[in-house]
Amino acid sequence: MTIKVLVIDDSALIRSLLTEMINQQHDMEVIGAAPDPLVAREMIKQLNPDVLTLDVEMPKMDGLDFLEKLMRLRPMPVVMVSTLTERGSEVTLRALELGATDFVTKPKTGISDGMREYTDEIAEKIRIASQARVSTLQRTVKQGQTNTAALGLLKNRLVSSEKLLIVGASTGGTEAIKAFLLQMPSDCPGILITQHMPAGFTKSFAKRLDSICKIAVSEAVDGERVLPGHAYIAPGDKHLLLAKSGANYVAKLSDADPVSRHKPSVDVLFDSSADAAGKNAIGIILTGMGKDGAAGMARMKQAGTYNFAQDENSCVVFGMPKEAIAHGGVDEVLPLLELPKAVLHKLVASGTQSLRV
């Protein structure tokens, strides 16, 4: 089935390039191209596209204002394509909060050749967007806005200092991670997170989470100690690994090649956790397309880790959790908003068992 795409951009050159690039694909076609949101609004009504590509800076109505109205009145998959998404990562994060499925950055120079280099990436993100559950993303956004109270303190120093939470996510993951971290108490174990995201965005993502969560959230730094009450997010151009240094856990960064086509890769993080933490970790795999993390989570389970997966109904894209379940690495499958409480209960139970030994 052909994916119908509507391109919205005030640049005639970008509209032409995107149309050419998308129409090269065997499974999609551009059914219209609009120079501003007002024209786009009428074309959506007439053409009923499956996916929109949307610029941010446009005349007559800002792209974010249009996105907000669109998600309120007629939710549908949107891929942001804008120069602003790189130099203003806050704008990108706001677009994801408003309900955009994903984003692609325009090149700073050499627009024609630069855009053509993005052909495969743009096409893949449109494919993923066409499968996304936009209503689920909207629900996650709304729940994340209202469900901001952290769960009660663990009050168990052993659990906080010796246990770890290891998290992987992709499409839809920024809002899922936010919803998960908002419920973490200030004395939770250290959390390592790999979210598929390009370089230049993870620092802003971490900063935004840090401003709203009870725990401290930061972009991971090579060699830093993993502390309770802290979450560490893989930089967008590095793999994040867990390692041991004496009695302490530390974060390690690697510039190795992509794994499962991703850098950072969830498999890399999960594999390192299996080796370094074993049964002292709890694994969590959230919404995302593809199978990154499935093999790594199976290895975590073999090493004694107890693993959770987000359920299909609460995922924007069920690919990664589905693959992890199929690989036999998942112990428990739960809706997103039930995961934090279940994870903390498991931590308390494991801590009590440790104290009895």
MIZAKOL-254813 format. One line per 5 residues: number of its first residue (from 0); their letters; for each residue y negated, z negated, x of C-alpha. Coordinates in steps of 0.25 Angstrom, whole numbers, m for minus. Last residue first. Layout:
NUM) a) Y,Z,X  ...
# end
This chain:
356) vrlsq) 53,m210,86  47,m216,74  33,m211,78  37,m197,79  43,m197,65
351) tgsav) 30,m203,60  22,m192,67  31,m181,61  29,m186,47  14,m187,50
346) lkhlv) 14,m173,55  22,m168,43  12,m174,34  0,m168,41  7,m154,40
341) akple) 9,m156,25  m5,m160,23  m11,m149,31  m2,m138,25  m4,m141,10
336) llplv) m17,m133,10  m10,m121,16  1,m120,6  15,m125,13  27,m119,20
331) edvgg) 35,m129,28  45,m128,40  41,m115,45  47,m108,58  58,m100,51
326) haiae) 53,m87,55  51,m83,41  42,m95,39  33,m91,51  33,m77,45
321) kpmgf) 28,m81,32  18,m91,38  12,m79,46  12,m69,35  7,m77,23
316) vvcsn) m7,m71,23  m18,m78,15  m8,m90,15  m9,m100,3  2,m94,m5
311) edqaf) 11,m90,7  13,m104,12  6,m109,25  17,m113,35  21,m126,41
306) nytga) 29,m129,54  37,m141,59  38,m140,74  52,m143,81  52,m132,92
301) qkmra) 60,m123,83  49,m124,73  38,m120,83  47,m108,87  47,m104,72
296) mgaag) 32,m106,72  30,m97,84  39,m86,78  30,m86,65  17,m88,72
291) dkgmg) 12,m74,71  19,m67,60  9,m59,53  m3,m62,44  m8,m76,42
286) tliig) m8,m89,34  m4,m102,41  6,m107,51  7,m122,54  15,m128,65
281) iankg) 17,m143,67  18,m148,81  25,m159,88  39,m153,85  37,m143,96
276) aadas) 23,m146,103  22,m137,116  33,m126,115  32,m125,99  17,m126,100
271) sdflv) 17,m115,110  25,m106,101  16,m109,89  3,m106,97  8,m92,102
266) dvspk) 14,m89,89  1,m91,82  m5,m80,91  m20,m80,96  m19,m69,99
261) hrsvp) m11,m61,89  m2,m49,90  10,m57,88  6,m63,101  m7,m58,108
256) dadsl) m7,m58,123  m9,m70,131  m23,m77,132  m18,m91,130  m24,m104,126
251) kavyn) m18,m117,127  m20,m129,118  m16,m143,124  m6,m153,119  m5,m166,127
246) agska) 5,m175,133  5,m167,146  m1,m154,143  6,m147,131  3,m133,126
241) lllhk) m1,m127,113  m5,m112,113  m17,m104,108  m17,m89,110  m31,m84,114
236) dgpai) m41,m74,108  m45,m81,95  m45,m94,101  m33,m103,95  m38,m114,86
231) yahgp) m37,m129,90  m37,m140,80  m41,m154,83  m38,m168,77  m27,m171,87
226) lvreg) m30,m165,101  m24,m152,108  m29,m153,122  m37,m141,128  m30,m132,137
221) dvaes) m36,m119,132  m46,m121,121  m43,m120,106  m54,m116,96  m58,m129,90
216) vaikc) m55,m138,77  m58,m153,77  m52,m160,65  m59,m164,52  m62,m149,49
211) isdlr) m74,m142,45  m82,m140,58  m70,m138,66  m65,m127,57  m78,m119,59
206) kafsk) m77,m121,74  m63,m117,75  m66,m104,67  m78,m102,76  m69,m103,89
201) tfgap) m58,m95,83  m67,m83,80  m71,m77,93  m57,m72,97  m49,m66,85
196) mhqti) m42,m75,75  m27,m77,72  m27,m92,70  m19,m101,80  m21,m116,78
191) ligpc) m18,m128,86  m19,m142,79  m20,m155,85  m14,m166,77  m22,m172,65
186) dspmq) m31,m183,67  m44,m177,60  m36,m174,48  m32,m159,45  m36,m154,31
181) llfak) m47,m145,36  m37,m139,46  m28,m133,36  m39,m127,27  m46,m121,40
176) iaetg) m33,m116,45  m30,m108,32  m45,m103,32  m43,m97,46  m29,m93,43
171) gtsag) m31,m82,33  m25,m72,42  m19,m80,54  m13,m94,56  m6,m103,66
166) villk) m7,m118,66  0,m128,76  m2,m143,72  1,m153,83  7,m167,84
161) essvl) 6,m177,96  m8,m182,94  m10,m183,79  4,m186,76  4,m198,86
156) rnkll) m9,m203,82  m5,m205,67  m16,m207,58  m14,m194,51  m28,m193,45
151) glaat) m29,m189,30  m31,m174,26  m44,m167,29  m53,m164,17  m58,m149,17
146) ntqgq) m50,m144,5  m62,m137,m2  m66,m126,7  m52,m124,12  m47,m123,m2
141) kvtrq) m57,m112,m5  m54,m104,8  m39,m106,5  m40,m101,m9  m48,m89,m4
136) ltsvr) m38,m86,6  m27,m87,m4  m35,m77,m13  m36,m68,m2  m21,m67,0
131) aqsai) m20,m57,12  m12,m45,12  m23,m35,12  m30,m44,23  m18,m42,32
126) rikea) m19,m27,31  m34,m27,33  m32,m36,45  m22,m26,51  m31,m14,49
121) iedty) m43,m21,55  m34,m25,67  m28,m11,69  m42,m4,68  m49,m14,77
116) ermgd) m50,m4,89  m57,6,79  m68,m4,77  m71,m5,92  m71,10,93
111) sigtk) m81,12,82  m89,m1,84  m91,0,99  m98,m13,100  m96,m27,93
106) pktvf) m82,m23,87  m80,m27,73  m73,m40,70  m61,m41,61  m59,m51,50
101) dtagl) m49,m58,41  m45,m62,26  m60,m64,22  m60,m76,12  m73,m83,13
96) elarl) m68,m92,25  m64,m79,32  m78,m74,31  m84,m87,36  m75,m86,48
91) tvesg) m79,m72,51  m94,m76,49  m92,m88,59  m86,m78,68  m100,m72,70
86) retlt) m99,m63,82  m85,m58,78  m85,m58,63  m99,m53,63  m95,m39,68
81) svmvv) m88,m38,55  m75,m34,48  m70,m45,38  m57,m42,32  m57,m45,17
76) pmprl) m45,m47,7  m49,m49,m7  m56,m60,m16  m64,m54,m28  m75,m63,m33
71) rmlke) m75,m75,m23  m69,m68,m11  m79,m56,m13  m91,m65,m15  m88,m72,m1
66) lfdlg) m85,m59,6  m98,m53,1  m106,m65,6  m98,m64,19  m101,m49,20
61) dmkpm) m116,m51,18  m122,m43,6  m132,m32,5  m130,m27,20  m118,m31,28
56) evdlt) m114,m41,39  m100,m46,36  m91,m34,36  m80,m33,26  m66,m26,26
51) lvdpn) m60,m27,12  m46,m27,8  m38,m22,m4  m49,m14,m10  m52,m13,m25
46) lqkim) m59,0,m25  m69,m1,m36  m72,m16,m36  m71,m17,m21  m81,m5,m20
41) eravl) m91,m12,m29  m91,m24,m20  m91,m16,m7  m104,m9,m11  m111,m23,m12
36) pdpaa) m103,m28,0  m110,m17,9  m106,m4,16  m93,m2,8  m81,6,12
31) givem) m70,10,3  m55,13,1  m52,10,15  m37,13,17  m25,5,21
26) dhqqn) m10,6,24  m9,17,34  m21,13,42  m31,23,47  m39,21,35
21) imetl) m43,7,40  m49,12,53  m57,24,47  m62,15,36  m66,4,46
16) lsril) m73,14,55  m81,20,43  m85,7,37  m89,2,51  m97,14,54
11) asddi) m104,13,40  m108,m1,44  m111,m10,31  m96,m14,30  m86,m16,19
6) vlvki) m73,m8,20  m64,m8,8  m49,m7,11  m37,m3,2  m24,m7,8
1) tm) m13,4,6  0,0,0
# end
